[in-house]
Amino acid sequence: MWVAAVACLGAATAAAERILEGRVVAVFDGDTVEVLVGQERVRVRLAGIDTPERGQPWATRAKQALSGRVYRKWVRVNEVAVDRYGRTVGEVYADDVCVGCELVRDGHAWVYRQFSDDPVLLELEAEAREARRGLWSLPESERMPPWEWRRRGAAPRKAEPVAENRVCGSKRVCREMANCDEAYFHLRTCGLSRLDGDGDGVPCEAICRGR
């Protein structure tokens, strides 16, 4: 029997579209994993939280914290939404504990305010901030919320050379992109925000998945 050790996101749980159970086979960053459900690999974005992007302070520690809690473990996912790319957005439970709640409690994640106003998560974040746990121990100048970091275009996954023939305005939608590097160019350099429909900083996820 699955009993949540942290009573978190209760309303969303009740409204879950489906419940998935499987083993975590990959951890991509601090808030995204891949779960093997039967023979299907399901990309799961943890609901209600947002963690530092690659290139931000604490990004690596947030990913390590998530890995320590879920990698190769059997988890339950309460699906609360499916994004435009087909990813499951859901609450993840491992060892009978709400993983997202614990990441917030330990200072590895923000409450993703655009998508959650859960009072339990907000209280856990306030406690972590007060205790200066995790990323809250960083200087204030290094604690930029990841959604703000993405909005400013300050979250490069890696240095990517720009080909001479790339011109802003030459392409407008994902199906026109030749590769992931080109998609990042049009998102970051040209500001073509439509390529990042869910606002997670990754454009055209059909071709940039796992980058």
For each residue, the residues with C-beta under 8 A, 3 or more apart:
1:
2: 76 93 96
3: 96
4: 7 8 93 96 97 98
5: 95 96 97 98
6: 97 98 101 102 105 120
7: 4 10 120
8: 4 91 98 100 101 118 120 121 124
9: 12 13 47 48 80 91 98 100 101 116 118 120 121
10: 7 13 14 120
11: 14 15 118
12: 9 15 16 47 48 78 80 91 118
13: 9 10 16 78 80 91
14: 10 11
15: 11 12 80
16: 12 13 19 78 79 80 90 91
17: 79 80 81 82
18: 79
19: 16 76 77 78 79
20: 35 37 42 44 76 77 79 88 90
21: 37 74 75 76 77
22: 35 36 37 38 42 74 75 77
23: 35 36 72 73 74 75
24: 27 33 34 35 36 70 71 72 73 75 94
25: 34 35 36 41 72
26: 33 34 210
27: 24 32 33 34 63 66 67 70 71
28: 32 33 34 63 210
29: 32 51 53 54 59 62 63 66
30: 51 52 59 62 63 65 66 103 108 109
31: 45 46 49 50 51 62 66 100 103 109
32: 27 28 29 43 44 45 46
33: 24 26 27 28 43 44 46 66 70 92
34: 24 25 26 27 28 41 42 43 44
35: 20 22 23 24 25 41 42 44 75 77
36: 22 23 24 25 39 40 41 42
37: 20 21 22 40 41 42
38: 22
39: 36
40: 36 37
41: 25 34 35 36 37
42: 20 22 34 35 36 37 77 88
43: 32 33 34 86 87 88 209
44: 20 32 33 34 35 77 87 88 89 90 92
45: 31 32 83 87 88 89 90 200
46: 31 32 33 49 66 89 90 91 92 99 100 103
47: 9 12 80 81 89 90 91 100 115 116
48: 9 12 91 100 111 112 115 116 118 121
49: 31 46 100 103 104 109 110 111 112 116 121
50: 31 109 110 111 112 145 146 147
51: 29 30 31 59 62 63 66 103 108 109 110 146
52: 30 56 57 58 59 62 135 146 149
53: 29 56 59 146 149 150 155 201
54: 29 59 155 156 157
55: 59 154 155 156 157
56: 52 53 59 144 146 149 155
57: 52 135 138 142 143
58: 52 61 62 108 134 135 138 142
59: 29 30 51 52 53 54 55 56 62 63
60: 63 64
61: 58 64 65 108 134 135
62: 29 30 31 51 52 58 59 65 66 103 108 109 134 135
63: 27 28 29 30 51 59 60 66 67
64: 60 61 67 68
65: 30 61 62 68 69 103 106 108 134
66: 27 29 30 31 33 46 51 62 63 69 70 99 103 108
67: 27 63 64 70 71
68: 64 65 71
69: 65 66 73 94 95 97 99 102 103
70: 24 27 33 66 67 73 75 92 94 99
71: 24 27 67 68
72: 23 24 25
73: 23 24 69 70 94 95
74: 21 22 23 94
75: 21 22 23 24 35 70 92 93 94 99
76: 2 19 20 21 92 93
77: 19 20 21 22 35 42 44 88 90 91 92 93
78: 12 13 16 19 90 91 93
79: 16 17 18 19 20 82 88 89 90
80: 9 12 13 15 16 17 47 89 90 91
81: 17 47 88 89 90
82: 17 79 86 87 88 89
83: 45 86 87 89 197 198
84: 197 198
85: 197 198 205 206
86: 43 82 83
87: 43 44 45 82 83 198 205
88: 20 42 43 44 45 77 79 81 82
89: 44 45 46 47 79 80 81 82 83
90: 16 20 44 45 46 47 77 78 79 80 81
91: 8 9 12 13 16 46 47 48 77 78 80 98 100
92: 33 44 46 70 75 76 77 98 99 100
93: 2 4 75 76 77 78 96 97 98 99
94: 24 69 70 73 74 75 97 99
95: 5 69 73
96: 2 3 4 5 93
97: 4 5 6 69 93 94 101 102
98: 4 5 6 8 9 91 92 93 101 102
99: 46 66 69 70 75 92 93 94 102 103
100: 8 9 31 46 47 48 49 91 92 103 104 109 121
101: 6 8 9 97 98 104 105 120 121 124
102: 6 69 97 98 99 105 106
103: 30 31 46 49 51 62 65 66 69 99 100 106 108 109
104: 49 100 101 107 108 109 110 111 121 124 125 128
105: 6 101 102 124 127 128 133
106: 65 102 103 128 133 134
107: 104 128 129 131 132 133 134 135 136 137
108: 30 51 58 61 62 65 66 103 104 134 135
109: 30 31 49 50 51 62 100 103 104
110: 49 50 51 104 113 125 145 146
111: 48 49 50 104 116 118 121 122 125
112: 48 49 50 115 116 147
113: 110 116 117
114: 147 199
115: 47 48 112
116: 9 47 48 49 111 112 113 121
117: 113 122
118: 8 9 11 12 48 111 121 122
119: 122 123
120: 6 7 8 9 10 101 123 124
121: 8 9 48 49 100 101 104 111 116 118 124 125
122: 111 117 118 119 125 126
123: 119 120 126 127
124: 8 101 104 105 120 121 127 128
125: 104 110 111 121 122 128 129
126: 122 123 129 130
127: 105 123 124 130 131
128: 104 105 106 107 124 125 131 133 134 136
129: 107 125 126 132 136
130: 126 127
131: 107 127 128 136
132: 107 129 136 137
133: 105 106 107 128 136 137
134: 58 61 62 65 106 107 108 128 137
135: 52 57 58 61 62 107 108 138 143
136: 107 128 129 131 132 133 143
137: 107 132 133 134
138: 57 58 135 142 143
139: 142 143
140: 143
141:
142: 57 58 138 139
143: 57 135 136 138 139 140
144: 56 148 149 154
145: 50 110 148 149
146: 50 51 52 53 56 110 149 150 155 201
147: 50 112 114 150 151 199
148: 144 145 151 152
149: 52 53 56 144 145 146 152 154 155 201
150: 53 146 147 153 154 155 196 199 200 201
151: 147 148
152: 148 149
153: 150 187 188 191
154: 55 144 149 150
155: 53 54 55 56 146 149 150 201
156: 54 55 159 160 184 188
157: 54 55 160 184 211
158:
159: 156
160: 156 157 181 184 185
161:
162: 166 185 189
163: 166 182 185
164:
165:
166: 162 163 170 182 185 186 189
167: 170
168: 186 189 190 192
169: 172 190
170: 166 167
171: 176 177 182 186
172: 169 176 192 194
173: 176 194 195
174: 177 183 195 203 204 206 207
175:
176: 171 172 173
177: 171 174 180 182 183 186 195 203 204 207
178: 182
179: 182 183 207
180: 177 183 184 203 204 207 208 211
181: 160 184 185
182: 163 166 171 177 178 179 185 186
183: 174 177 179 180 186 187 195 203 204 207 208
184: 156 157 160 180 181 187 188 203 208
185: 160 162 163 166 181 182 188 189 190
186: 166 168 171 177 182 183 189 190 192 195 203
187: 153 183 184 190 191 192 193 195 196 203
188: 153 156 184 185 191
189: 162 166 168 185 186
190: 168 169 185 186 187
191: 153 187 188
192: 168 172 186 187 195 203
193: 187 196
194: 172 173 197
195: 173 174 177 183 186 187 192 203 204
196: 150 187 193 199 200 201 202 203
197: 83 84 85 194
198: 83 84 85 87
199: 114 147 150 196
200: 45 150 196
201: 53 146 149 150 155 196
202: 196 205 208 211
203: 174 177 180 183 184 186 187 192 195 196 208
204: 174 177 180 183 195 207 208
205: 85 87 202 208 209
206: 85 174 209
207: 174 177 179 180 183 204
208: 180 183 184 202 203 204 205 211
209: 43 205 206
210: 26 28
211: 157 180 202 208
